[in-house]
Amino acid sequence: MRLNVNRLLHTPDASQEVRFEMDLSQLDFGGAAPIIRPVTVEGRLRNQAGVLLCQLEMHTTLHCVCDRCMEEFDAPKSVSYSCVLAEEKQEEDSDEIILLEHDEVDLAELARDAFILDMDTKTLCSEDCKGLCPGCGVNLNREPCRCKKQVDPRLAKLASLLQEKE
């Protein structure tokens, strides 16, 4: 979505609301395409004291696989992004300043890049997910481990004493 911001740049306190959807369902993240619904982008461009501020909020639903227990689940995903839009950069080091091309900005490209950069590298079905047992492979969120507990070799003599008393 390309937007001409010439009017906003030259009108003090002017603002413009934006709303659009992006289809990112084909994006591959680690061999999967987790974005199952269009990403809704809502935002506002505002001329504040001669500086053009861009604020975007993105929302969608992701279809994920838990990295601990391997269960599939759907999770909401929200991303906030803000930047300054300028005709020229005063400092070369600032990543928060986006240069305009002929008084235009591609909001879809900004939103897409911000959304991709905010994607999690690890996903969990819940913060207290217990994962899979490394021995028997059972999902510890659903049932207890079936492995026979191994005795630490340093404590084997003590374990044998306990078994003799039984």
Stockholm file with secondary structure:
# STOCKHOLM 1.0

chainA/1-166         MRLNVNRLLHTPDASQEVRFEMDLSQLDFGGAAPIIRPVTVEGRLRNQAGVLLCQLEMHTTLHCVCDRCMEEFDAPKSVSYSCVLAEEKQEEDSDEIILLEHDEVDLAELARDAFILDMDTKTLCSEDCKGLCPGCGVNLNREPCRCKKQVDPRLAKLASLLQEKE
#=GR chainA/1-166 SS CEEECHHHHTSTTCEEEEEEEECCTTCCBTTBCCBCSCEEEEEEEEEETTEEEEEEEEEEEEEEECTTTCCEEEEEEEEEEEEEEESSCSCTTCSSEEECBTTEEEHHHHHHHHHHHTCCSSCCSSTTCCCBCTTTCCBTTTSCCCSCCCCCGGGHHHHHHHHHHC
#=GC SS_cons         CEEECHHHHTSTTCEEEEEEEECCTTCCBTTBCCBCSCEEEEEEEEEETTEEEEEEEEEEEEEEECTTTCCEEEEEEEEEEEEEEESSCSCTTCSSEEECBTTEEEHHHHHHHHHHHTCCSSCCSSTTCCCBCTTTCCBTTTSCCCSCCCCCGGGHHHHHHHHHHC
//
